[in-house]
């Protein structure tokens, strides 16, 4: 996903666009990012492993008309929580945060690289939107909207590592996948886990799957009315229970007239070392756990 974003940004630099943006990175390894820093060194700053300084430098550049694009492994933004609040949210700097390795994306690297609290770093601030793309093309689409100023304000992109599921989500920010117009059971999810649930329940007519990409859509009337049609809702996320998708959905609903369950990373096993899917299974966040709660045979 990061490659599609950096490829787009490189193309814009080739067209002499995006000259008011600068990438501030604490990491290397992305092919298209390497192309940018080699051909357009003035569009790139290597901040090293110093996330607090990285945020501060970008906020300072904004004083001179430069909009910062931050790039980091997602979990490392926790180190700069204070600077994200004071340097970005308070003065309302329209920064773009790119965080790679969503959830257990770096599964073998353990808790230091597991981004299971990352959304909670950004979600307390209404000034910062959250985007969780399900495909490389959608990641590029949303990034282009912010760069072209169609969408305004600061934003955090929670980018998965590696290939995507090839699922295109409606550009309103969420998509409901249904095999039965009368279905009364809904699972709301996002990213890798959402695609995993979609594949698991693909042939089921008893469960609808809603995948959210743009957190801003959660507060819309359309989203609230959609959820209200169901009698049993499960929110499933590759994130701790507080500060993520579940918190946002529950805070947005004015009245809850249906049964709701929240599957999130809340066991001691969330800090383990293992294969990504086994970590999810150990946290009772697997699609099979949702099927049990809903009483559905798959």
FIVEXBA-34700 format. One record per residue (C-alpha): x, y, z. Coordinates in steps of 0.05 Angstrom, whole numbers, plus 5000, padded with zeros to 4 digits. Layout:
! FIVEXBA-34700
XYZ;...
! end
This chain:
! FIVEXBA-34700
500050005000;505750485017;508650354948;502350594913;502351234955;509751384943;508951214869;503351724864;507452244901;513452124856;508952224795;506452884823;513553124835;515152944763;509453414743;512153964788;506153854834;506453734910;512354204918;509154474982;509653775014;515653445046;516552725070;519552645139;521651925151;524651505206;524950875163;527550615096;525950015054;520350265008;522550234935;518750844912;520851244973;528051104954;526551364884;523852014914;529752144960;534751994905;531652424851;528152944894;532453014957;529253674975;522553314983;525352835035;528252905106;531252315142;529552445215;532651805241;529751415299;527252025335;519752055328;518552635376;523553065337;520552815271;513653095289;516553745315;520753865252;514653765208;510454235250;515954755245;516254685170;508854835167;510455535193;514055635127;508455365083;510954645079;505854095095;509053495129;508052775106;510452325162;512651615148;513851095202;512450395224;505650505255;507250275326;512850795333;508051385331;506451215404;513251505422;510852185397;503952205428;505252875463;507953205400;502052945359;497453295408;501353945420;504754045352;499353785305;492353745337;492554385378;494954855321;490954435271;496654285224;494153905162;499453365168;499152685134;501352095176;503151445140;503750845187;505850185157;504849505190;497649555215;495749085272;499948465272;502848625203;509948525231;507647905268;514447575277;517648205305;513548185368;510348725412;515349275394;512749255322;505449055334;501049655318;495149475361;494350145398;496150615340;489150865324;488351065397;494251535390;490551935338;483051815352;482352285413;483052885366;477353095321;482553475280;485652815256;481652335212;483251585206;483751225140;484550455138;485050265064;483349565042;487149614976;493149954947;488650324897;484250594952;490350804993;492651204932;485651484922;484951754993;492152014993;490852394928;484552714958;488652995015;494453224972;489753554922;486053874981;479353544965;479553285037;482253765089;485653705156;490453215187;489852475173;492851815196;493451265143;493650575176;497150185121;497649435118;504049095101;504848725036;499248554987;492048734997;485648324989;483848644923;477148894950;474749574928;470749954980;465350464962;468351164962;463351395016;468251065064;464850395079;461749815043;456549305065;457248615033;450648235036;447647595007;440847715039;437048365041;433248125102;439447965143;439348205215;446448035235;452248505220;459748495230;463349165226;470849115215;476649425177;483249275142;486348585142;481448305193;475448575155;477848225092;478947585132;471747615158;469147765088;472647145060;470246705118;462946905112;462946975036;457646445024;453446595085;446546905078;445946985154;451347515164;452848175130;459848475131;461149215135;468349435121;470050145143;475750525109;474351245127;472751375200;469352035182;463551635152;461951335220;458751985242;454252055181;446751945184;447251425129;452050995170;447851045233;441450865196;444950275163;447149985230;440350095262;437149595214;440549015249;438648645313;445648365329;452048735313;459248525324;465049015319;471548645304;478248985301;485648835302;486549355357;485749405432;478549545455;479650275473;480750825422;479650435359;473950255312;469350005367;470150625409;468651065350;462450675328;459550625398;460651365413;457251545347;450851155359;445651565398;441450965417;443150235417;436849815406;440449175387;445348685416;452548885406;459048505417;466148775411;471748315390;478448645400;485448485425;484348435500;487647795526;494847735551;496147375486;495948045449;503348135467;505547475437;510247255381;506846835328;503746795260;498747365249;492646915242;494646515304;495347155344;488247355323;485646665341;489046685409;485647355423;478747065406;478347545347;478047025292;471946975246;470246315279;469346685345;464347155312;460646565282;459846265351;457046925380;452146985322;450146255324;452046165251;454745535219;459845655164;
! end
